[in-house]
């Protein structure tokens, strides 16, 4: 079965690429299935089966699995194979706290570098979220959502910290999707980004900190509240 069946060109191109296009497409297809729960936590993945499924070499699959391992979405162990990573509430809560510290801790640097090009890019990503919500495509919405927050943070010019935020984002999204109730509020999820853009336009650091912190800490679609019991080791 062709990789393109699993990942549209638009989504493949939006996810940052660290490998050749074929292995990147396999990586995005598997990332999507892990985030949406099609591939279950602790499910075994074999290179041979995946190579047959995607009609590619085991080397291509291996490269994709290494990228997934770098994101923490799979666990690869010598002589024990590859398993989909668990998705646990205490991990998600810790990552949420790290994410909030990272995103909200350097807003003065973000505002110093905010310009019309950044605002235009954020509006473009918001439109991508709206289109995905209209199409009921939760994974595509999550890709645009992650790109929105990474684009905003990258403005602070802290390149060594960006991969930390990227990992927090994908695991927060995965936990939210796997634990949310049916009929998720995708439109509301997209529109929640409007106050962030408005605070940026006003160059209001206090307002931006407030709306961004609230945005990160709350779940709009009646999923699990990761803010409960912060600091506890549940």
C-alpha positions as a Markdown table, in Angstrom:
| # | Residue | x | y | z |
|---|---|---|---|---|
| 1 | Unk | 0.0 | 0.0 | 0.0 |
| 2 | Unk | 1.5 | 3.4 | -1.0 |
| 3 | Unk | 2.6 | 5.8 | 1.7 |
| 4 | Unk | 0.6 | 8.6 | 0.1 |
| 5 | Unk | -2.6 | 6.7 | 1.2 |
| 6 | Unk | -1.7 | 7.6 | 4.8 |
| 7 | Unk | -0.2 | 11.1 | 4.5 |
| 8 | Unk | -1.3 | 13.9 | 2.3 |
| 9 | Unk | 1.5 | 15.9 | 0.7 |
| 10 | Unk | 0.3 | 19.0 | 2.6 |
| 11 | Unk | 0.9 | 17.3 | 6.0 |
| 12 | Unk | 4.1 | 15.6 | 5.0 |
| 13 | Unk | 5.6 | 19.0 | 3.8 |
| 14 | Unk | 4.5 | 20.7 | 7.0 |
| 15 | Unk | 6.2 | 18.3 | 9.4 |
| 16 | Unk | 10.0 | 19.2 | 9.7 |
| 17 | Unk | 12.0 | 16.7 | 7.6 |
| 18 | Unk | 15.3 | 15.2 | 8.8 |
| 19 | Unk | 15.6 | 12.4 | 6.2 |
| 20 | Unk | 14.9 | 11.5 | 2.6 |
| 21 | Unk | 11.4 | 12.1 | 1.4 |
| 22 | Unk | 10.4 | 8.4 | 1.3 |
| 23 | Unk | 11.4 | 7.7 | 4.9 |
| 24 | Unk | 10.0 | 11.0 | 6.0 |
| 25 | Unk | 6.6 | 10.0 | 4.5 |
| 26 | Unk | 6.7 | 6.7 | 6.4 |
| 27 | Unk | 7.6 | 8.6 | 9.5 |
| 28 | Unk | 4.7 | 11.0 | 9.2 |
| 29 | Unk | 2.3 | 8.1 | 8.4 |
| 30 | Unk | 3.3 | 6.2 | 11.5 |
| 31 | Unk | 3.4 | 9.4 | 13.6 |
| 32 | Unk | -0.2 | 10.0 | 12.6 |
| 33 | Unk | -1.3 | 6.5 | 13.6 |
| 34 | Unk | 0.4 | 6.7 | 16.9 |
| 35 | Unk | -1.0 | 10.1 | 17.8 |
| 36 | Unk | -4.5 | 9.1 | 16.8 |
| 37 | Unk | -4.2 | 5.7 | 18.6 |
| 38 | Unk | -4.5 | 3.5 | 15.5 |
| 39 | Unk | -1.2 | 2.0 | 16.7 |
| 40 | Unk | -1.8 | 1.3 | 20.4 |
| 41 | Unk | 0.6 | 2.0 | 23.3 |
| 42 | Unk | 3.0 | -1.0 | 23.7 |
| 43 | Unk | 2.1 | -2.4 | 20.3 |
| 44 | Unk | 5.0 | -4.2 | 18.6 |
| 45 | Unk | 6.2 | -2.8 | 15.3 |
| 46 | Unk | 8.5 | -4.9 | 13.0 |
| 47 | Unk | 10.6 | -3.5 | 10.2 |
| 48 | Unk | 9.7 | -6.4 | 7.9 |
| 49 | Unk | 5.9 | -5.9 | 8.3 |
| 50 | Unk | 6.2 | -2.1 | 7.9 |
| 51 | Unk | 8.4 | -2.5 | 4.8 |
| 52 | Unk | 5.8 | -4.7 | 3.2 |
| 53 | Unk | 3.0 | -2.4 | 4.1 |
| 54 | Unk | 4.6 | 0.7 | 2.7 |
| 55 | Unk | 6.3 | -1.1 | -0.2 |
| 56 | Unk | 9.8 | 0.1 | 0.7 |
| 57 | Unk | 13.1 | -1.2 | 2.1 |
| 58 | Unk | 13.6 | -2.1 | 5.7 |
| 59 | Unk | 16.3 | 0.6 | 5.7 |
| 60 | Unk | 13.7 | 3.2 | 4.9 |
| 61 | Unk | 11.5 | 1.9 | 7.7 |
| 62 | Unk | 14.5 | 1.8 | 10.1 |
| 63 | Unk | 15.2 | 5.5 | 9.4 |
| 64 | Unk | 11.6 | 6.4 | 10.1 |
| 65 | Unk | 11.5 | 4.4 | 13.3 |
| 66 | Unk | 14.7 | 6.2 | 14.5 |
| 67 | Unk | 13.0 | 9.5 | 14.0 |
| 68 | Unk | 10.0 | 8.3 | 15.9 |
| 69 | Unk | 12.3 | 7.1 | 18.7 |
| 70 | Unk | 13.9 | 10.6 | 18.8 |
| 71 | Unk | 10.4 | 12.0 | 19.4 |
| 72 | Unk | 9.7 | 9.5 | 22.1 |
| 73 | Unk | 6.8 | 7.9 | 20.2 |
| 74 | Unk | 8.4 | 4.5 | 20.0 |
| 75 | Unk | 10.9 | 2.6 | 22.2 |
| 76 | Unk | 13.6 | 0.6 | 20.4 |
| 77 | Unk | 15.6 | -1.9 | 22.3 |
| 78 | Unk | 18.4 | -4.2 | 21.1 |
| 79 | Unk | 17.2 | -7.8 | 20.5 |
| 80 | Unk | 13.7 | -6.8 | 21.8 |
| 81 | Unk | 12.4 | -4.9 | 18.8 |
| 82 | Unk | 10.3 | -1.7 | 18.6 |
| 83 | Unk | 7.1 | -0.9 | 20.6 |
| 84 | Unk | 4.8 | 2.1 | 20.5 |
| 85 | Unk | 5.6 | 4.2 | 23.6 |
| 86 | Unk | 3.2 | 4.3 | 26.5 |
| 87 | Unk | 0.9 | 7.3 | 27.0 |
| 88 | Unk | 0.7 | 8.0 | 30.7 |
| 89 | Unk | -1.0 | 10.8 | 32.6 |
| 90 | Unk | 2.0 | 11.6 | 34.8 |
| 91 | Unk | 4.3 | 11.9 | 31.8 |
| 92 | Unk | 1.8 | 14.1 | 30.0 |
| 93 | Unk | 1.4 | 16.3 | 33.1 |
| 94 | Unk | 5.2 | 16.8 | 33.5 |
| 95 | Unk | 5.6 | 17.6 | 29.9 |
| 96 | Unk | 2.7 | 20.1 | 30.1 |
| 97 | Unk | 4.5 | 21.9 | 32.9 |
| 98 | Unk | 7.7 | 22.0 | 31.0 |
| 99 | Unk | 5.9 | 23.3 | 28.0 |
| 100 | Unk | 4.3 | 26.1 | 29.9 |
| 101 | Unk | 7.7 | 27.1 | 31.4 |
| 102 | Unk | 9.3 | 27.1 | 28.0 |
| 103 | Unk | 6.6 | 28.9 | 26.0 |
| 104 | Unk | 5.8 | 31.5 | 28.6 |
| 105 | Unk | 9.2 | 32.2 | 30.0 |
| 106 | Unk | 10.7 | 34.1 | 27.1 |
| 107 | Unk | 7.9 | 36.2 | 25.8 |
| 108 | Unk | 9.9 | 39.4 | 26.0 |
| 109 | Unk | 12.3 | 37.9 | 23.4 |
| 110 | Unk | 9.3 | 36.9 | 21.3 |
| 111 | Unk | 7.8 | 40.4 | 21.3 |
| 112 | Unk | 11.1 | 42.0 | 20.5 |
| 113 | Unk | 11.2 | 40.0 | 17.3 |
| 114 | Unk | 7.5 | 40.0 | 16.4 |
| 115 | Unk | 6.9 | 41.5 | 13.0 |
| 116 | Unk | 4.2 | 41.5 | 10.2 |
| 117 | Unk | 5.8 | 38.3 | 8.7 |
| 118 | Unk | 5.4 | 36.4 | 11.9 |
| 119 | Unk | 1.8 | 37.5 | 12.4 |
| 120 | Unk | 1.0 | 36.6 | 8.8 |
| 121 | Unk | 2.5 | 33.1 | 9.3 |
| 122 | Unk | 0.5 | 32.5 | 12.5 |
| 123 | Unk | -2.7 | 33.6 | 10.7 |
| 124 | Unk | -1.9 | 31.2 | 7.9 |
| 125 | Unk | -1.4 | 28.3 | 10.4 |
| 126 | Unk | -4.7 | 29.3 | 12.1 |
| 127 | Unk | -6.4 | 29.1 | 8.8 |
| 128 | Unk | -4.9 | 25.6 | 8.4 |
| 129 | Unk | -6.4 | 24.6 | 11.7 |
| 130 | Unk | -9.8 | 26.0 | 10.7 |
| 131 | Unk | -9.7 | 24.0 | 7.4 |
| 132 | Unk | -8.7 | 20.8 | 9.2 |
| 133 | Unk | -11.5 | 21.3 | 11.8 |
| 134 | Unk | -14.0 | 21.8 | 8.9 |
| 135 | Unk | -12.7 | 18.5 | 7.4 |
| 136 | Unk | -12.9 | 16.8 | 10.8 |
| 137 | Unk | -9.2 | 16.0 | 10.4 |
| 138 | Unk | -7.8 | 15.9 | 14.0 |
| 139 | Unk | -4.3 | 14.9 | 13.1 |
| 140 | Unk | -3.9 | 17.7 | 10.4 |
| 141 | Unk | -5.3 | 20.2 | 12.9 |
| 142 | Unk | -2.7 | 19.0 | 15.5 |
| 143 | Unk | 0.1 | 19.4 | 12.9 |
| 144 | Unk | -0.8 | 23.0 | 12.2 |
| 145 | Unk | -1.3 | 23.6 | 16.0 |
| 146 | Unk | 2.2 | 22.3 | 16.8 |
| 147 | Unk | 3.6 | 24.4 | 13.9 |
| 148 | Unk | 1.8 | 27.5 | 15.3 |
| 149 | Unk | 3.4 | 27.1 | 18.8 |
| 150 | Unk | 6.8 | 26.2 | 17.4 |
| 151 | Unk | 6.8 | 29.2 | 15.0 |
| 152 | Unk | 5.9 | 31.5 | 17.9 |
| 153 | Unk | 8.6 | 30.1 | 20.2 |
| 154 | Unk | 11.3 | 30.1 | 17.4 |
| 155 | Unk | 11.0 | 33.8 | 17.3 |
| 156 | Unk | 12.7 | 33.9 | 20.7 |
| 157 | Unk | 15.8 | 32.5 | 18.9 |
| 158 | Unk | 16.6 | 29.8 | 21.4 |
| 159 | Unk | 17.4 | 27.0 | 19.0 |
| 160 | Unk | 18.7 | 24.5 | 21.6 |
| 161 | Unk | 15.3 | 24.6 | 23.5 |
| 162 | Unk | 13.1 | 24.2 | 20.4 |
| 163 | Unk | 13.4 | 20.4 | 20.2 |
| 164 | Unk | 12.4 | 20.2 | 23.9 |
| 165 | Unk | 9.2 | 22.1 | 23.1 |
| 166 | Unk | 8.5 | 20.0 | 20.0 |
| 167 | Unk | 8.6 | 16.8 | 22.1 |
| 168 | Unk | 6.3 | 18.4 | 24.7 |
| 169 | Unk | 3.8 | 19.4 | 22.0 |
| 170 | Unk | 3.5 | 16.1 | 20.3 |
| 171 | Unk | 3.0 | 14.2 | 23.5 |
| 172 | Unk | 0.5 | 16.6 | 24.9 |
| 173 | Unk | -1.5 | 16.4 | 21.7 |
| 174 | Unk | -1.3 | 12.6 | 21.7 |
| 175 | Unk | -2.4 | 12.3 | 25.3 |
| 176 | Unk | -5.3 | 14.7 | 24.7 |
| 177 | Unk | -6.5 | 12.9 | 21.6 |
| 178 | Unk | -6.2 | 9.4 | 23.1 |
| 179 | Unk | -8.1 | 10.5 | 26.3 |
| 180 | Unk | -10.7 | 13.0 | 25.0 |
| 181 | Unk | -14.3 | 12.1 | 24.6 |
| 182 | Unk | -15.9 | 11.6 | 21.2 |
| 183 | Unk | -17.1 | 14.6 | 19.2 |
| 184 | Unk | -14.2 | 16.7 | 20.0 |
| 185 | Unk | -14.6 | 20.4 | 19.6 |
| 186 | Unk | -12.1 | 20.9 | 16.8 |
| 187 | Unk | -13.4 | 24.3 | 15.7 |
| 188 | Unk | -13.1 | 25.6 | 19.2 |
| 189 | Unk | -9.6 | 24.2 | 19.4 |
| 190 | Unk | -8.6 | 26.2 | 16.4 |
| 191 | Unk | -10.3 | 29.4 | 17.5 |
| 192 | Unk | -8.5 | 29.4 | 20.8 |
| 193 | Unk | -5.4 | 30.7 | 19.0 |
| 194 | Unk | -7.0 | 34.0 | 18.1 |
| 195 | Unk | -6.4 | 35.7 | 21.5 |
| 196 | Unk | -2.7 | 34.7 | 21.2 |
| 197 | Unk | -2.4 | 36.6 | 17.9 |
| 198 | Unk | -4.4 | 39.5 | 19.3 |
| 199 | Unk | -2.0 | 39.9 | 22.2 |
| 200 | Unk | 1.0 | 39.7 | 19.9 |
| 201 | Unk | -0.5 | 42.4 | 17.7 |
| 202 | Unk | -0.9 | 44.7 | 20.7 |
| 203 | Unk | 2.6 | 43.9 | 21.9 |
| 204 | Unk | 1.1 | 43.2 | 25.3 |
| 205 | Unk | 3.5 | 41.0 | 27.2 |
| 206 | Unk | 1.3 | 40.6 | 30.3 |
| 207 | Unk | -1.7 | 39.8 | 28.2 |
| 208 | Unk | 0.2 | 37.4 | 26.0 |
| 209 | Unk | 1.5 | 35.6 | 29.1 |
| 210 | Unk | -2.0 | 35.3 | 30.5 |
| 211 | Unk | -3.7 | 34.0 | 27.4 |
| 212 | Unk | -0.8 | 31.7 | 26.4 |
| 213 | Unk | -0.6 | 30.2 | 29.9 |
| 214 | Unk | -4.3 | 29.6 | 30.0 |
| 215 | Unk | -4.3 | 28.2 | 26.5 |
| 216 | Unk | -1.6 | 25.6 | 27.5 |
| 217 | Unk | -3.1 | 24.7 | 30.8 |
| 218 | Unk | -6.7 | 24.0 | 29.7 |
| 219 | Unk | -8.4 | 21.5 | 27.5 |
| 220 | Unk | -11.3 | 22.9 | 25.5 |
| 221 | Unk | -12.9 | 19.7 | 24.3 |
| 222 | Unk | -13.9 | 18.1 | 27.6 |
| 223 | Unk | -10.8 | 15.8 | 27.6 |
| 224 | Unk | -8.8 | 15.2 | 30.8 |
| 225 | Unk | -7.7 | 18.2 | 32.8 |
| 226 | Unk | -4.0 | 18.0 | 33.0 |
| 227 | Unk | -3.9 | 20.9 | 35.4 |
| 228 | Unk | -5.4 | 18.9 | 38.3 |
| 229 | Unk | -3.0 | 17.9 | 40.9 |
| 230 | Unk | 0.0 | 19.7 | 39.4 |
| 231 | Unk | 3.1 | 18.7 | 41.3 |
| 232 | Unk | 1.7 | 15.4 | 42.3 |
| 233 | Unk | 3.2 | 12.2 | 41.0 |
| 234 | Unk | 0.1 | 10.4 | 39.8 |
